[in-house]
Amino acid sequence: MPVTYVLAKEFNVAANIIRAQVAPNQIGKLVVELSGDIDQLDAAIEWMRSRHVNVSHTLGEIAIDEDVCVHCGLCTGVCPTEALTLHPETYKLTFTRSRCIVCEQCIPTCPVQAISTNL
């Protein structure tokens, strides 16, 4: 089913695909950032649910354990919004929470498991 096409054409909702784990004829997972008029967003989400697409909103936030983080920078390479960066002078990890979309791509990338979600 062309979900993102229908969201754009029928509901005027933009779907920014953050992460996709989908295969034909199998259950998959799609992390998207939706933007548009709030009424259209609600209608689009209702349409997806009527097509048996499970929709959940991200309620948590990314948390970084400063005592565990070794500032290796691996997480910065997978962060699509550059919420995670290395400071250019100190090479310490910098987290800009306002840029974070909680896509969770950084969590499995961290070799010391310093990144998690707070719900």
N, C-alpha and C positions, 0 to 999 in steps of 0.2 A: 504494500500500500504506500503510495507516495505522500507520506504525512506532511513533509515540509512544503511540498507543492500545494497541497490543499490548504494548509495554514495561510500561505501567502495569497493564493487566488481567491479563496472563499471568505476568508476572515481578515485579510489585510494585516496579518501578523507575521513579523519577521522572526525566523528561527535561526539563531546562530548556533551551529553544531559545535559543541565543545569536545565531546568524546562519543565515539560510536563503537559498539560491539554488536554487530548484527550480521546475520547470514541468512540466505534464502531458506524459507520453510523452517526456521528455528526461532526460539525465543531469544531476544537480544535486549540490549540496554543502550539507550540514547540519552546523553546529557545535553540539553539545549538551553540556551538563554532566549526567552521569548520577549518580544517587545512590540508594543502597539497600544491602541486604545483599550482601557481596562474592560469595557463591555465586550469588545471583540476578543480579548484574551480569555475572558470567562466563557464566551460562546465556543471558542476554539478548544479550550480544555474540556468542556462538556462534550463536544463532538468527538474528541479523542477517546474519552471514557465510553461513549456510546459505541465505539468501534473496538472495545475491549483492550484499549491501551491503558495500562496502569500509569497514572500521573501522580507524581509526588513533588512537593515543593521543598526546596532546600531551606531548612530552618537553622542549621548549625553554622558554625564558623570554624575556620582553620585555626588550630592552636599549635604553637611551636614551643617546645620545652627548651628554654635557653640553657638549662643545665646539661642537657644531653646533646644539643646541636654542636657539630664540629665545624660548621661553616664551610663545608666542602663545595657548596654551590650546585650540586647535582639537581636539586629541585628547581633551580632557576632556569634550567634548560627545557623543562616541560611545562612551565607556567605560561599559559596562553595570554595572560593579561599583564605580565611583568609585575605582578604583585610581590613576587619574590625576586630580589636582586642582591648582588654583592656590592657593598659600598666600595667605590673606586679607590679609596685611599687605604681603608683598614681591612678590606676584603672580609668584612663581617656580613653575615646575612641580614638583609633589611626586608621587613615585611610591611607592605602598605595595604592595610586591611580594606580600605575603601576601593581598591582595585580588584580585590579577590572575589571571584564568582563561585567559590566553593566547588570547583569541578573535581577536586580530590586527586588530580593527577600527581601531585607532589607526594602524597602519602606513601604509595608503594615505591617511589623513587628514593626516598630517604634511607640510606644504609644503616643508620643508627636508630631508626624509628622515633625521631624527635618530633614528627609532625602527625597530628591527629585531628579529629573533628570534635568540637564541643557541641552538644545538642541542647 
